[in-house]
Amino acid sequence: MSSPALSDPLTAELIAYLAHARALEELDLRLLGAGVRSARDRRVREVYRMHRAETEQHLGLIEARLRAHAGCVAPHGGAASVGALEIRFAEDALHTPTQLAISAYAFENLEIAVYHLLGRVAERCGEDETGAVVRQILEEEEQAAELMASTFDRALAATLMLTGAPRRPAPSVPYDA
């Protein structure tokens, strides 16, 4: 027999989104950890380190909401299925600084999408506590995405240095202007 919470389709959806968010936060911890270990640029390393600490807090908050609804938090297998995507982080592969920067930026934006939808489901469930947690995390994820984008020039410079590409000055007009 299923529990009353799981028999309600909206609550089941809430729990599913919480599980997606948890899986993404766990993978993000691995990605950011690799960034901290391998970043050649001090500023980039600090961005990864700072957001890794935030991500640990996010994971704790999401796990607490999962426990409140599902009663327990099952072990995670190292991948995340979100929408039509199956996401894994190849921790043992060598990553260039630009590959890590792209991955970190993409991850933050995927998390932002999941948190937007999780917030909407929480609102429809009348789940104020989950909604408050989501709003806090969402604000931090949006700031993190901007920080990750700010590392692109430094990551590119580090990658070019690794490959031995000739150094050319950055354009006077930024790409995203």
C-alpha positions in Angstrom: 0.0 0.0 0.0 1.4 3.4 -0.9 1.7 6.3 1.6 -0.9 9.1 1.4 1.8 11.6 0.3 3.0 9.4 -2.6 -0.6 8.6 -3.7 -1.1 12.3 -4.4 0.2 13.0 -7.9 1.3 16.6 -7.1 3.2 15.5 -4.0 4.8 12.7 -5.9 5.9 15.3 -8.5 7.3 17.5 -5.7 9.3 14.5 -4.4 10.5 13.7 -7.9 11.8 17.3 -8.5 13.4 17.3 -5.0 15.2 14.0 -6.1 16.3 15.6 -9.4 17.6 18.7 -7.5 19.5 16.4 -5.1 21.1 14.4 -7.9 22.2 17.6 -9.7 23.6 19.0 -6.5 25.6 15.8 -5.9 27.0 15.9 -9.4 27.8 19.6 -9.1 29.8 18.9 -6.0 31.9 16.4 -8.0 32.3 18.9 -10.9 33.2 21.8 -8.6 35.6 19.6 -6.7 37.4 18.7 -9.9 37.5 22.5 -10.7 39.1 23.3 -7.3 41.7 20.6 -7.8 42.6 21.4 -11.4 42.1 25.1 -11.8 45.3 26.8 -12.8 44.0 30.3 -12.2 43.6 31.4 -8.5 40.4 33.4 -9.2 38.8 30.6 -11.0 39.7 28.1 -8.3 38.2 30.5 -5.7 34.9 30.7 -7.7 34.7 26.9 -7.7 35.6 26.7 -4.1 33.0 29.3 -2.9 30.2 27.7 -4.9 31.2 24.2 -3.8 30.6 25.3 -0.2 27.2 26.8 -1.2 26.4 23.5 -3.0 27.1 21.5 0.1 24.5 23.7 1.9 22.0 23.3 -1.0 22.4 19.5 -0.8 21.7 19.5 2.9 18.6 21.7 2.5 17.2 19.6 -0.3 17.9 16.3 1.6 16.0 17.8 4.6 13.0 18.5 2.3 13.2 15.0 0.8 13.2 13.5 4.3 10.3 15.6 5.3 8.3 14.2 2.4 9.6 10.8 1.7 10.9 9.9 5.1 14.4 9.0 3.9 17.0 9.8 1.3 18.1 6.9 -0.8 21.7 6.6 -2.0 22.4 8.2 -5.3 24.1 6.4 -8.2 26.2 9.1 -9.7 24.0 10.2 -12.6 21.0 12.5 -12.9 18.0 12.2 -15.2 16.4 15.5 -15.7 13.8 16.0 -18.4 15.1 14.4 -21.6 18.7 14.5 -20.3 20.9 11.9 -18.6 23.8 13.6 -16.9 27.0 12.1 -15.7 30.3 13.7 -14.7 33.4 11.9 -16.0 35.5 12.5 -13.0 38.4 10.4 -14.1 38.8 12.1 -17.5 41.2 15.0 -18.1 39.3 18.3 -18.5 40.7 21.5 -19.9 40.0 24.7 -18.0 37.5 25.7 -20.7 35.7 22.3 -20.6 35.3 22.7 -16.8 34.1 26.3 -17.2 31.5 25.3 -19.8 30.3 22.3 -17.7 30.0 24.4 -14.6 28.1 27.1 -16.4 25.8 24.6 -18.0 25.2 22.8 -14.7 24.2 26.0 -12.9 21.7 26.8 -15.6 20.2 23.3 -15.5 19.9 23.6 -11.8 18.2 27.0 -12.2 15.6 25.4 -14.5 14.9 22.5 -12.1 14.6 25.0 -9.2 12.2 27.2 -11.1 9.9 24.2 -11.8 10.4 22.8 -8.2 9.3 26.2 -6.9 6.2 26.1 -9.0 5.3 22.6 -7.9 5.9 23.6 -4.2 3.6 26.5 -4.6 0.8 24.4 -6.1 1.2 21.9 -3.2 1.0 24.8 -0.7 4.5 23.7 0.4 5.7 27.0 1.9 8.8 25.6 3.5 10.1 23.9 0.3 9.2 27.1 -1.6 11.4 29.2 0.8 14.3 26.8 0.4 13.9 26.9 -3.3 13.9 30.7 -3.5 17.1 30.9 -1.4 18.9 28.3 -3.5 17.6 29.7 -6.8 19.0 33.1 -6.0 22.4 31.6 -5.2 22.4 29.4 -8.3 21.6 32.5 -10.5 24.5 34.3 -8.9 26.8 31.3 -9.4 25.9 31.0 -13.1 27.0 34.6 -13.5 30.2 33.9 -11.6 30.9 30.8 -13.8 30.4 32.9 -16.9 32.9 35.4 -15.5 35.6 32.7 -15.5 35.5 32.1 -19.3 38.3 34.5 -20.3 40.6 33.1 -17.5 39.7 29.5 -18.4 40.4 30.2 -22.1 43.8 31.8 -21.3 44.7 28.8 -19.1 43.6 26.3 -21.8 45.6 28.2 -24.5 48.6 28.2 -22.3 48.3 24.4 -21.9 48.0 23.9 -25.6 50.8 26.3 -26.5 48.6 28.4 -28.7 50.0 31.9 -29.4 48.8 34.6 -27.1 46.8 37.3 -28.7 45.2 40.2 -26.9 41.5 39.8 -26.0 39.2 41.8 -28.2 38.4 45.4 -27.1 34.7 44.7 -27.2 33.6 41.7 -25.1 31.9 38.8 -26.9 28.7 39.2 -24.9 28.4 43.0 -25.3 
